[in-house]
């Protein structure tokens, strides 16, 4: 009888260790999954920020090119004017 109780106790102990190990593994996977989600959000935010900056710089470049074109036309007009002596 004592031997049966001991076998039952050993089996129960093994099952408890297996359940514990499974919980640890699932917990680690959940933590890793959460980390991946956080990294993805950070990456998406970084991409959005860089796209906004790129658009901002494109706008500034467009304005600078327009200013250059205006100045070039102004120089051409001044060169075409007859010189007063």
DSSP file (Angstrom, degrees, kcal/mol; ACC not computed):
  #  RESIDUE AA STRUCTURE BP1 BP2  ACC     N-H-->O    O-->H-N    N-H-->O    O-->H-N    TCO  KAPPA ALPHA  PHI   PSI    X-CA   Y-CA   Z-CA
    1    1 A X     >        0   0    0      0, 0.0     4,-2.0     0, 0.0     5,-0.2   0.000 360.0 360.0 360.0 -43.2    0.0    0.0    0.0
    2    2 A X  H  >  +     0   0    0      1,-0.2     4,-2.2     2,-0.2     5,-0.1   0.867 360.0  55.1 -62.6 -36.2    2.8    2.3    0.9
    3    3 A X  H  > S+     0   0    0      2,-0.2     4,-2.2     1,-0.2    -1,-0.2   0.876 106.0  51.4 -65.8 -38.6    4.4    1.6   -2.4
    4    4 A X  H  > S+     0   0    0      2,-0.2     4,-2.6     1,-0.2    -2,-0.2   0.898 109.7  49.2 -64.1 -43.1    1.3    2.6   -4.3
    5    5 A X  H  X S+     0   0    0     -4,-2.0     4,-2.7     1,-0.2    -2,-0.2   0.912 110.7  50.8 -63.9 -41.6    1.1    5.9   -2.5
    6    6 A X  H  X S+     0   0    0     -4,-2.2     4,-2.6     2,-0.2    -2,-0.2   0.904 111.6  47.1 -63.9 -42.3    4.8    6.5   -3.3
    7    7 A X  H  X S+     0   0    0     -4,-2.2     4,-2.5     2,-0.2    -2,-0.2   0.898 112.9  49.5 -64.8 -41.6    4.2    5.8   -7.0
    8    8 A X  H  X S+     0   0    0     -4,-2.6     4,-2.4     2,-0.2    -2,-0.2   0.920 112.2  48.1 -62.4 -44.2    1.1    8.0   -7.0
    9    9 A X  H  X S+     0   0    0     -4,-2.7     4,-2.4     2,-0.2    -2,-0.2   0.913 112.0  49.1 -63.9 -44.2    3.1   10.8   -5.3
   10   10 A X  H  X S+     0   0    0     -4,-2.6     4,-2.4     2,-0.2    -2,-0.2   0.911 112.2  48.5 -62.6 -43.1    6.0   10.4   -7.8
   11   11 A X  H  X S+     0   0    0     -4,-2.5     4,-2.4     2,-0.2    -2,-0.2   0.902 111.9  49.1 -62.7 -42.3    3.7   10.5  -10.7
   12   12 A X  H  X S+     0   0    0     -4,-2.4     4,-2.3     2,-0.2    -2,-0.2   0.896 110.7  50.5 -64.4 -40.6    1.9   13.6   -9.4
   13   13 A X  H  X S+     0   0    0     -4,-2.4     4,-2.2     2,-0.2    -2,-0.2   0.906 110.2  49.4 -64.5 -42.9    5.3   15.3   -8.8
   14   14 A X  H  X S+     0   0    0     -4,-2.4     4,-2.3     1,-0.2    -2,-0.2   0.917 111.2  49.9 -62.5 -43.7    6.4   14.5  -12.4
   15   15 A X  H  X S+     0   0    0     -4,-2.4     4,-2.5     1,-0.2    -2,-0.2   0.897 109.4  51.4 -62.7 -40.1    3.1   15.9  -13.7
   16   16 A X  H  X S+     0   0    0     -4,-2.3     4,-2.5     2,-0.2    -1,-0.2   0.909 110.3  48.8 -63.9 -41.3    3.5   19.1  -11.6
   17   17 A X  H  X S+     0   0    0     -4,-2.2     4,-2.6     2,-0.2    -2,-0.2   0.894 111.4  49.9 -65.2 -39.3    7.1   19.6  -13.0
   18   18 A X  H  X S+     0   0    0     -4,-2.3     4,-2.5     2,-0.2    -2,-0.2   0.920 111.5  47.9 -64.2 -43.7    5.8   19.1  -16.6
   19   19 A X  H  X S+     0   0    0     -4,-2.5     4,-2.4     2,-0.2    -2,-0.2   0.923 112.3  50.0 -62.4 -43.8    3.0   21.6  -16.1
   20   20 A X  H  X S+     0   0    0     -4,-2.5     4,-2.2     1,-0.2    -2,-0.2   0.923 110.4  49.5 -60.1 -45.1    5.5   24.0  -14.5
   21   21 A X  H  X S+     0   0    0     -4,-2.6     4,-2.4     1,-0.2    -1,-0.2   0.906 110.5  50.7 -62.0 -41.9    7.9   23.6  -17.5
   22   22 A X  H  X S+     0   0    0     -4,-2.5     4,-2.7     1,-0.2     5,-0.2   0.910 109.6  50.6 -62.5 -41.9    5.0   24.1  -20.0
   23   23 A X  H  X S+     0   0    0     -4,-2.4     4,-2.5     2,-0.2    -1,-0.2   0.892 109.9  50.1 -63.5 -39.6    4.0   27.3  -18.2
   24   24 A X  H  X S+     0   0    0     -4,-2.2     4,-2.4     2,-0.2    -2,-0.2   0.927 112.0  47.6 -64.2 -44.5    7.6   28.6  -18.2
   25   25 A X  H  X S+     0   0    0     -4,-2.4     4,-2.3     2,-0.2    -2,-0.2   0.931 113.7  46.6 -63.2 -45.9    7.9   27.9  -22.0
   26   26 A X  H  X S+     0   0    0     -4,-2.7     4,-2.5     1,-0.2    -1,-0.2   0.902 111.8  52.1 -63.3 -40.8    4.5   29.6  -22.7
   27   27 A X  H  X S+     0   0    0     -4,-2.5     4,-2.4    -5,-0.2    -1,-0.2   0.907 109.5  49.0 -62.1 -42.5    5.5   32.5  -20.6
   28   28 A X  H  X S+     0   0    0     -4,-2.4     4,-2.5     2,-0.2    -2,-0.2   0.911 111.7  48.8 -64.1 -42.5    8.7   33.0  -22.4
   29   29 A X  H  X S+     0   0    0     -4,-2.3     4,-2.6     2,-0.2    -2,-0.2   0.892 111.2  50.2 -65.1 -39.2    7.0   32.8  -25.8
   30   30 A X  H  X S+     0   0    0     -4,-2.5     4,-2.4     2,-0.2    -2,-0.2   0.918 111.6  48.0 -64.6 -43.0    4.4   35.4  -24.6
   31   31 A X  H  X S+     0   0    0     -4,-2.4     4,-2.2     2,-0.2    -2,-0.2   0.908 113.1  48.1 -63.6 -42.2    7.2   37.7  -23.4
   32   32 A X  H  X S+     0   0    0     -4,-2.5     4,-2.4     2,-0.2    -2,-0.2   0.908 111.1  50.9 -64.6 -41.9    9.0   37.3  -26.7
   33   33 A X  H  X S+     0   0    0     -4,-2.6     4,-2.2     1,-0.2    -2,-0.2   0.902 109.8  49.9 -62.3 -41.5    5.8   37.9  -28.7
   34   34 A X  H  X S+     0   0    0     -4,-2.4     4,-2.3     2,-0.2    -1,-0.2   0.897 110.0  51.0 -63.9 -40.7    5.2   41.1  -26.7
   35   35 A X  H  X S+     0   0    0     -4,-2.2     4,-2.4     2,-0.2    -2,-0.2   0.907 109.1  50.6 -63.5 -42.4    8.8   42.2  -27.4
   36   36 A X  H  X S+     0   0    0     -4,-2.4     4,-2.3     2,-0.2    -1,-0.2   0.904 109.9  50.7 -62.9 -41.3    8.3   41.6  -31.1
   37   37 A X  H  X S+     0   0    0     -4,-2.2     4,-2.3     2,-0.2    -2,-0.2   0.923 110.7  48.6 -62.2 -44.2    5.1   43.6  -31.0
   38   38 A X  H  X S+     0   0    0     -4,-2.3     4,-2.4     1,-0.2    -2,-0.2   0.898 111.6  49.5 -63.4 -40.7    6.8   46.5  -29.3
   39   39 A X  H  X S+     0   0    0     -4,-2.4     4,-2.5     2,-0.2    -1,-0.2   0.888 109.8  51.6 -65.6 -38.4    9.7   46.5  -31.7
   40   40 A X  H  X S+     0   0    0     -4,-2.3     4,-2.6     2,-0.2    -2,-0.2   0.914 110.4  48.3 -64.7 -42.4    7.2   46.5  -34.6
   41   41 A X  H  X S+     0   0    0     -4,-2.3     4,-2.4     2,-0.2    -2,-0.2   0.930 112.6  48.5 -63.2 -45.1    5.4   49.5  -33.2
   42   42 A X  H  X S+     0   0    0     -4,-2.4     4,-2.3     1,-0.2    -2,-0.2   0.908 111.8  49.8 -61.1 -42.2    8.7   51.3  -32.7
   43   43 A X  H  X S+     0   0    0     -4,-2.5     4,-2.3     2,-0.2    -2,-0.2   0.912 110.6  49.2 -63.6 -43.7    9.8   50.5  -36.2
   44   44 A X  H  X S+     0   0    0     -4,-2.6     4,-2.5     1,-0.2    -1,-0.2   0.892 111.1  50.2 -63.8 -39.7    6.5   51.7  -37.7
   45   45 A X  H  X S+     0   0    0     -4,-2.4     4,-2.4     2,-0.2    -1,-0.2   0.900 110.3  50.2 -64.5 -40.2    6.8   55.0  -35.7
   46   46 A X  H  X S+     0   0    0     -4,-2.3     4,-2.5     2,-0.2    -2,-0.2   0.903 110.7  49.2 -65.1 -41.2   10.3   55.5  -37.0
   47   47 A X  H  X S+     0   0    0     -4,-2.3     4,-2.4     2,-0.2    -2,-0.2   0.932 111.3  49.4 -63.1 -45.6    9.2   54.9  -40.6
   48   48 A X  H  X S+     0   0    0     -4,-2.5     4,-2.3     1,-0.2    -2,-0.2   0.912 111.4  49.6 -60.6 -42.8    6.4   57.4  -40.2
   49   49 A X  H  X S+     0   0    0     -4,-2.4     4,-2.5     1,-0.2    -1,-0.2   0.931 111.6  47.8 -61.3 -46.5    8.7   60.0  -38.7
   50   50 A X  H  X S+     0   0    0     -4,-2.5     4,-2.4     1,-0.2    -1,-0.2   0.858 110.4  52.2 -65.8 -34.4   11.2   59.5  -41.5
   51   51 A X  H  X S+     0   0    0     -4,-2.4     4,-2.4     2,-0.2    -1,-0.2   0.905 109.5  49.5 -67.2 -40.2    8.5   59.8  -44.1
   52   52 A X  H  X S+     0   0    0     -4,-2.3     4,-2.4     2,-0.2    -2,-0.2   0.929 112.6  47.6 -62.4 -44.1    7.3   63.1  -42.6
   53   53 A X  H  X S+     0   0    0     -4,-2.5     4,-2.7     2,-0.2    -2,-0.2   0.900 110.6  52.1 -62.9 -40.9   10.8   64.4  -42.6
   54   54 A X  H  X S+     0   0    0     -4,-2.4     4,-2.4     2,-0.2    -1,-0.2   0.921 110.8  47.1 -61.7 -44.5   11.3   63.3  -46.2
   55   55 A X  H  X S+     0   0    0     -4,-2.4     4,-2.2     2,-0.2    -1,-0.2   0.900 111.8  51.3 -64.0 -40.1    8.2   65.1  -47.2
   56   56 A X  H  X S+     0   0    0     -4,-2.4     4,-2.1     1,-0.2    -2,-0.2   0.926 111.8  46.4 -62.4 -44.8    9.2   68.2  -45.3
   57   57 A X  H  X S+     0   0    0     -4,-2.7     4,-2.6     1,-0.2    -2,-0.2   0.864 109.3  54.5 -67.1 -35.8   12.6   68.2  -47.0
   58   58 A X  H  X S+     0   0    0     -4,-2.4     4,-2.4     2,-0.2    -1,-0.2   0.904 108.3  50.2 -63.1 -40.1   11.1   67.7  -50.4
   59   59 A X  H  X S+     0   0    0     -4,-2.2     4,-2.2     2,-0.2    -2,-0.2   0.918 111.8  47.0 -63.3 -43.8    8.9   70.8  -49.8
   60   60 A X  H  X S+     0   0    0     -4,-2.1     4,-2.4     1,-0.2    -2,-0.2   0.899 112.4  50.1 -64.5 -39.9   11.9   72.8  -48.8
   61   61 A X  H  X S+     0   0    0     -4,-2.6     4,-2.6     2,-0.2    -2,-0.2   0.902 109.0  51.7 -65.1 -40.9   13.8   71.6  -51.8
   62   62 A X  H  X S+     0   0    0     -4,-2.4     4,-2.2     2,-0.2    -2,-0.2   0.926 111.4  47.2 -60.9 -45.3   10.9   72.5  -54.1
   63   63 A X  H  X S+     0   0    0     -4,-2.2     4,-2.4     2,-0.2    -2,-0.2   0.908 111.8  50.5 -63.4 -41.8   10.8   76.0  -52.7
   64   64 A X  H  X S+     0   0    0     -4,-2.4     4,-2.4     1,-0.2    -2,-0.2   0.907 110.3  49.5 -63.6 -41.2   14.6   76.4  -53.0
   65   65 A X  H  X S+     0   0    0     -4,-2.6     4,-2.4     2,-0.2    -1,-0.2   0.885 110.4  50.6 -65.1 -38.1   14.4   75.3  -56.6
   66   66 A X  H  X S+     0   0    0     -4,-2.2     4,-2.4     2,-0.2    -2,-0.2   0.914 110.7  49.1 -64.4 -42.3   11.6   77.7  -57.4
   67   67 A X  H  X S+     0   0    0     -4,-2.4     4,-2.5     2,-0.2    -2,-0.2   0.908 110.6  50.5 -63.4 -42.2   13.7   80.5  -55.8
   68   68 A X  H  X S+     0   0    0     -4,-2.4     4,-2.5     2,-0.2    -2,-0.2   0.918 110.2  50.0 -61.3 -43.4   16.7   79.5  -57.9
   69   69 A X  H  X S+     0   0    0     -4,-2.4     4,-2.3     2,-0.2    -2,-0.2   0.914 111.0  49.0 -62.7 -42.5   14.6   79.6  -61.0
   70   70 A X  H  X S+     0   0    0     -4,-2.4     4,-2.3     1,-0.2    -2,-0.2   0.922 112.4  47.9 -62.6 -44.3   13.2   83.0  -60.2
   71   71 A X  H  X S+     0   0    0     -4,-2.5     4,-2.4     2,-0.2    -2,-0.2   0.885 110.3  51.9 -65.5 -38.2   16.7   84.4  -59.5
   72   72 A X  H  X S+     0   0    0     -4,-2.5     4,-2.4     2,-0.2    -1,-0.2   0.918 110.9  47.7 -63.3 -42.6   18.0   82.9  -62.7
   73   73 A X  H  X S+     0   0    0     -4,-2.3     4,-2.3     2,-0.2    -2,-0.2   0.890 111.0  51.8 -64.4 -38.7   15.2   84.5  -64.7
   74   74 A X  H  X S+     0   0    0     -4,-2.3     4,-2.1     2,-0.2    -2,-0.2   0.908 110.1  48.2 -64.2 -42.5   15.9   87.8  -62.9
   75   75 A X  H  X S+     0   0    0     -4,-2.4     4,-2.2     2,-0.2    -2,-0.2   0.909 111.1  51.0 -63.6 -42.4   19.6   87.6  -63.8
   76   76 A X  H  X S+     0   0    0     -4,-2.4     4,-1.7     1,-0.2    -2,-0.2   0.904 109.7  50.1 -62.4 -41.0   18.7   86.8  -67.5
   77   77 A X  H  X S+     0   0    0     -4,-2.3     4,-1.2     1,-0.2    -1,-0.2   0.909 111.2  48.7 -64.1 -41.4   16.4   89.8  -67.6
   78   78 A X  H  < S+     0   0    0     -4,-2.1    -1,-0.2     1,-0.2    -2,-0.2   0.857 110.4  50.9 -68.4 -34.0   19.1   92.1  -66.2
   79   79 A X  H  < S+     0   0    0     -4,-2.2    -1,-0.2     1,-0.2    -2,-0.2   0.844 109.5  51.1 -70.6 -31.6   21.6   90.8  -68.7
   80   80 A X  H  < S+     0   0    0     -4,-1.7    -1,-0.2    -5,-0.2    -2,-0.2   0.701  89.4  97.8 -78.8 -21.0   19.2   91.5  -71.6
   81   81 A X  S  < S-     0   0    0     -4,-1.2     2,-0.1    -3,-0.1    -3,-0.0  -0.404  85.8-107.0 -69.1 142.1   18.5   95.1  -70.5
   82   82 A X        -     0   0    0     -2,-0.1     2,-0.3     1,-0.1    -1,-0.1  -0.452  35.6-116.5 -68.5 143.5   20.5   97.7  -72.4
   83   83 A X        -     0   0    0     -2,-0.1     2,-0.5    -4,-0.1    -1,-0.1  -0.634  21.7-134.4 -83.9 135.6   23.2   99.2  -70.3
   84   84 A X              0   0    0     -2,-0.3    -1,-0.0     1,-0.1     0, 0.0  -0.758 360.0 360.0 -90.7 131.6   23.0  102.9  -69.6
   85   85 A X              0   0    0     -2,-0.5    -1,-0.1     0, 0.0    -2,-0.0   0.398 360.0 360.0-121.4 360.0   26.1  104.9  -70.0
